[in-house]
Amino acid sequence: MAEDKAFETALALIIGKEIAKALTEIGIKVEIPPIEIPGLEVATEPLLLYVSVTSANEEYEKALPDGTKKIYAQTSDATAFRVAWEKGHVGPSLQPLLHIPANGWYYADDIKVTGKTLYFACPTAGKTIEIEVWT
């Protein structure tokens, strides 16, 4: 039930912002006060991290900051890569892991992790994994 109320509140906020935007465009200034949704923690602090993949099919790791709520990851040149939450999986390509295709990116949202590490590998050497983390 709390989830239903949070969804209704979020939907009303989105609709309200769209109406306020439309009214502002015709010269009527409207301000919508911030609304807190119980149980929703908004990510506010971005951090950019990088992983240099010097060898093909070798595992590289990056510790995530405590309280991470969102993660976006891609290679700097949009090549394919692999990502896992467990050590020893991406190098030899063993489940569980995710295969991110060329021009793809990894995304995790609505999470809250502490003491976690992500593991990466690429099928080709000399790549850089770019990671945007929000806490």
C-alpha positions as CSV (number, residue, x, y, z in Angstrom):
1,M,0.0,0.0,0.0
2,A,2.8,2.4,0.8
3,E,4.3,1.7,-2.6
4,D,1.0,2.6,-4.3
5,K,0.9,6.0,-2.4
6,A,4.5,6.7,-3.3
7,F,3.7,6.0,-7.0
8,E,0.6,8.2,-6.9
9,T,2.6,11.0,-5.3
10,A,5.4,10.7,-7.9
11,L,3.0,10.6,-10.8
12,A,1.2,13.7,-9.5
13,L,4.5,15.5,-9.1
14,I,5.5,14.7,-12.7
15,I,2.1,15.8,-14.1
16,G,2.3,18.9,-11.9
17,K,5.7,19.8,-13.2
18,E,4.5,19.4,-16.8
19,I,1.5,21.7,-16.2
20,A,3.8,24.2,-14.5
21,K,6.2,24.1,-17.4
22,A,3.3,24.7,-19.9
23,L,2.0,27.6,-17.8
24,T,5.4,29.2,-17.5
25,E,5.8,29.0,-21.3
26,I,2.7,31.2,-21.7
27,G,3.9,33.7,-19.1
28,I,2.2,32.4,-15.9
29,K,4.9,31.7,-13.2
30,V,4.2,28.6,-11.2
31,E,6.4,27.1,-8.5
32,I,5.9,23.6,-7.2
33,P,7.4,23.0,-3.8
34,P,9.5,19.9,-3.3
35,I,7.6,16.8,-2.2
36,E,9.1,14.1,-0.1
37,I,8.1,10.6,-0.9
38,P,8.4,8.3,2.1
39,G,11.1,5.6,1.6
40,L,12.6,7.3,-1.6
41,E,16.2,8.3,-1.2
42,V,17.3,10.5,-4.1
43,A,20.8,10.2,-5.4
44,T,22.5,13.7,-5.2
45,E,26.3,13.2,-5.5
46,P,27.9,12.1,-8.8
47,L,31.3,10.6,-8.9
48,L,33.2,9.5,-12.1
49,L,35.4,6.4,-11.8
50,Y,37.7,4.7,-14.4
51,V,39.0,1.2,-14.9
52,S,42.0,0.7,-17.3
53,V,41.7,-2.7,-19.0
54,T,45.2,-3.3,-20.2
55,S,44.8,-7.0,-21.0
56,A,42.1,-8.8,-22.9
57,N,39.8,-11.1,-20.9
58,E,41.5,-10.3,-17.6
59,E,39.4,-9.3,-14.6
60,Y,39.7,-5.7,-13.2
61,E,37.8,-4.4,-10.2
62,K,36.4,-1.1,-8.9
63,A,35.2,-0.7,-5.3
64,L,32.0,1.3,-5.2
65,P,31.5,4.1,-2.6
66,D,29.3,3.3,0.3
67,G,25.7,4.4,-0.2
68,T,25.8,4.0,-4.0
69,K,22.3,4.4,-5.4
70,K,22.9,4.5,-9.2
71,I,25.6,3.2,-11.5
72,Y,26.2,3.8,-15.2
73,A,29.1,2.1,-17.0
74,Q,30.4,2.0,-20.5
75,T,33.7,1.7,-22.4
76,S,35.1,5.0,-23.6
77,D,35.0,3.8,-27.2
78,A,31.7,1.9,-27.0
79,T,33.2,-1.5,-27.3
80,A,31.7,-4.6,-25.7
81,F,32.6,-5.5,-22.1
82,R,31.5,-7.8,-19.3
83,V,30.5,-6.9,-15.7
84,A,29.8,-9.0,-12.6
85,W,29.2,-8.5,-8.9
86,E,31.3,-11.6,-8.0
87,K,35.1,-12.0,-8.3
88,G,36.4,-14.6,-10.8
89,H,33.5,-14.5,-13.3
90,V,34.2,-11.8,-16.0
91,G,37.7,-12.9,-17.0
92,P,36.8,-16.5,-17.9
93,S,33.2,-15.4,-18.8
94,L,31.4,-17.6,-16.2
95,Q,27.9,-17.0,-14.9
96,P,26.7,-15.0,-13.1
97,L,27.8,-12.0,-15.3
98,L,26.4,-9.6,-17.9
99,H,27.6,-9.3,-21.4
100,I,27.3,-5.7,-22.5
101,P,27.3,-5.4,-26.3
102,A,29.1,-2.8,-28.4
103,N,27.4,0.6,-28.0
104,G,25.8,-0.7,-24.9
105,W,26.0,0.4,-21.3
106,Y,25.5,-1.1,-17.8
107,Y,22.9,0.6,-15.6
108,A,21.8,-0.1,-12.0
109,D,19.2,2.1,-10.4
110,D,17.2,2.1,-7.1
111,I,20.0,0.3,-5.3
112,K,21.8,1.1,-2.0
113,V,25.0,-0.8,-1.7
114,T,27.8,-0.7,0.8
115,G,31.1,-2.5,0.7
116,K,30.5,-3.8,-2.9
117,T,32.9,-4.1,-5.8
118,L,32.2,-4.4,-9.5
119,Y,34.3,-6.6,-11.8
120,F,35.0,-5.8,-15.4
121,A,36.7,-7.5,-18.4
122,C,36.9,-6.7,-22.2
123,P,37.5,-9.0,-25.1
124,T,40.1,-6.6,-26.4
125,A,43.0,-4.9,-24.5
126,G,43.7,-1.3,-24.0
127,K,40.1,-0.2,-23.1
128,T,38.8,2.1,-20.4
129,I,35.6,1.5,-18.5
130,E,33.9,4.8,-17.5
131,I,31.7,4.6,-14.5
132,E,29.3,7.2,-13.2
133,V,28.2,6.5,-9.6
134,W,25.6,8.4,-7.7
135,T,25.3,8.4,-3.9
